[in-house]
Amino acid sequence: PGAAADIVLIDPKKKTTFSAKTHHARVDYNPYEGKTVAGAITEVFVRGKHMVNGAKFMGKLDGRFMKRTPRNFN
């Protein structure tokens, strides 16, 4: 109870070409623009909600700030 997972399903037999025109973000660039990689995202679930089906964004943007205690990695 109180825990949630984000799940991404990938088809390893498909290929993906990165593009700012096709990603689901609020920026107009992609640092990997034009690069083709093996694997394609088929489904995305965030906190139990179906957010992406193939290339179609189905959810709503509802990110939340999660306050964390600062860490010292020294």
N, C-alpha and C positions, 0 to 999 in steps of 0.2 A: 504493500500500500504506500502511495506517495511517490513511487519510483516510476520512471518512464524511460523508454528507449527510442532512439531514432534508428530506423532500419532503411537501408538502401539495397535494392535488388539490382544485380548487374547481369547482363547477358554477355558472357565472355566471347561469344562467336561473332558479335557485331563490332563495328568500329565507330568511333566518335571523332568528329572534327570540332575543335573548340572555336567558338565565335561569340562575340558580344551580342550579336543579333539573336542568338538562340538560347543564351543562358538566362536563368531566372534570378537576376540580381538588379539592383538599382544603380548600376554604373554603366557607362557607355564604352568600356574597354575590357579586354581580357588579355592578361599577360601571355597566354598561350595561344593567341589568335592564329588560326590556320593549322595548328599542330593536330595531326591525326594519331589517335591511340587505339589500342585494342580494348574492347569492352564498351558497353553502352548501358547507361542507367535505364531501367525499365519501370521501376516503381520506387517511390520514397514515402516513408511514413514518419511523421514527426509527432512525438507525444501521443501516439496512437491514431493520429489523423492522417488520412490519405492525401498527400500533398502534390505528388507528381505521378502522372500515368503516361508512360512513354515520353513524349516531348511536351505534353500539355500540363501546365501548372493548374492544379485544381483547388488549392487551398487559399488561405488569405495570410498575408504577412502579419505575424503576431509575435515577433521576437521579444524576449524578456531579458532584462538585466539581472544577472545572478551575482550578488555581492559575495566576494570571497575574501578570506583573510590573506593578507600579503605573505608571500613565501620568500625565504632567503635560500638561494641555491648554492651558496658558497660552502 
